[in-house]
Amino acid sequence: MRRILIALVAALAIAAAPVLAEDDAPSDDAGGLSLITDTPAEGFDLALQLARRAVVATQPDKDVLFDQRPAYSEDAEDLIAASHVVAVHFQTIAAANNYWRD
């Protein structure tokens, strides 16, 4: 179980790498984070953002994330695990948006 959790955090760091240079702290603007989006594409972008925030919250030390990257960046299981996390977030967002029904 510990290996799975470590792999998940490491795999999510792949998705987080582009935003780690930015301050990715949750914003309190407009009452905080909302799951409501106008389109499925925006919902998917939000799912990626949630996954990135989870990585940063779990391992805020950027040096540790980058130092471990070679170990997980080429592991298919780790990449699949990261995709699964994004898919779960997207499923939640889609439900919150009533699957973008008019």
C-alpha positions as CSV (number, residue, x, y, z in Angstrom):
1,M,0.0,0.0,0.0
2,R,2.8,2.4,0.8
3,R,4.4,1.8,-2.6
4,I,1.1,2.7,-4.3
5,L,0.7,5.9,-2.3
6,I,4.3,6.9,-3.1
7,A,3.8,6.1,-6.7
8,L,0.6,8.1,-6.9
9,V,2.2,11.2,-5.4
10,A,5.2,10.8,-7.6
11,A,3.1,10.3,-10.7
12,L,1.0,13.4,-9.9
13,A,4.2,15.4,-9.7
14,I,4.6,14.8,-13.5
15,A,1.3,16.7,-14.0
16,A,2.4,19.3,-11.5
17,A,5.8,20.1,-13.0
18,P,4.6,22.9,-15.3
19,V,2.9,24.7,-12.5
20,L,5.5,24.2,-9.8
21,A,7.2,27.3,-10.8
22,E,4.0,29.2,-10.0
23,D,2.3,29.8,-6.7
24,D,-0.4,27.2,-6.8
25,A,-2.0,27.9,-3.5
26,P,-5.8,27.8,-3.6
27,S,-7.3,31.2,-4.2
28,D,-9.9,32.7,-1.9
29,D,-11.2,34.9,-4.8
30,A,-14.9,34.6,-5.5
31,G,-15.5,32.5,-2.5
32,G,-12.9,29.8,-3.2
33,L,-12.6,27.0,-5.6
34,S,-15.8,26.0,-7.5
35,L,-16.5,22.7,-9.3
36,I,-18.9,24.5,-11.7
37,T,-17.5,25.0,-15.2
38,D,-19.1,26.1,-18.5
39,T,-17.8,23.3,-20.7
40,P,-16.4,19.8,-20.3
41,A,-13.0,21.1,-21.5
42,E,-12.9,23.6,-18.7
43,G,-13.9,20.7,-16.4
44,F,-11.0,18.7,-17.5
45,D,-8.6,21.6,-17.0
46,L,-10.0,22.0,-13.5
47,A,-9.4,18.2,-12.9
48,L,-5.8,18.7,-13.8
49,Q,-5.5,21.7,-11.6
50,L,-6.9,19.7,-8.6
51,A,-4.4,16.9,-9.2
52,R,-1.6,19.4,-9.3
53,R,-2.7,21.1,-6.1
54,A,-2.8,17.7,-4.4
55,V,0.8,17.1,-5.3
56,V,1.9,20.5,-4.1
57,A,0.0,20.1,-0.9
58,T,1.4,16.7,-0.3
59,Q,5.0,17.5,-1.2
60,P,5.6,21.2,-1.1
61,D,9.4,20.8,-1.5
62,K,10.0,21.4,-5.2
63,D,13.5,20.1,-4.9
64,V,12.3,16.7,-3.7
65,L,9.7,16.5,-6.5
66,F,12.3,17.3,-9.2
67,D,15.0,15.0,-7.6
68,Q,12.6,12.0,-7.7
69,R,11.3,12.7,-11.2
70,P,13.7,10.3,-13.0
71,A,12.4,7.4,-10.9
72,Y,8.7,7.9,-11.8
73,S,8.6,9.8,-15.1
74,E,9.2,6.6,-17.2
75,D,7.1,4.2,-15.1
76,A,3.9,3.2,-16.9
77,E,2.1,2.3,-13.7
78,D,2.8,5.6,-12.2
79,L,1.6,7.5,-15.3
80,I,-1.6,5.4,-15.3
81,A,-2.1,6.1,-11.6
82,A,-1.8,9.9,-12.3
83,S,-4.3,9.6,-15.2
84,H,-6.7,7.8,-12.9
85,V,-6.6,10.5,-10.3
86,V,-7.4,13.1,-13.0
87,A,-10.3,10.9,-14.2
88,V,-11.8,10.7,-10.8
89,H,-11.6,14.5,-10.4
90,F,-13.2,14.9,-13.8
91,Q,-16.0,12.5,-12.9
92,T,-16.8,14.5,-9.8
93,I,-16.7,17.8,-11.7
94,A,-19.0,16.4,-14.4
95,A,-21.5,15.2,-11.8
96,A,-21.4,18.7,-10.2
97,N,-22.2,20.2,-13.5
98,N,-25.0,17.8,-14.2
99,Y,-22.9,16.5,-17.1
100,W,-23.2,19.9,-18.8
101,R,-26.9,19.5,-19.6
102,D,-28.7,22.6,-20.7
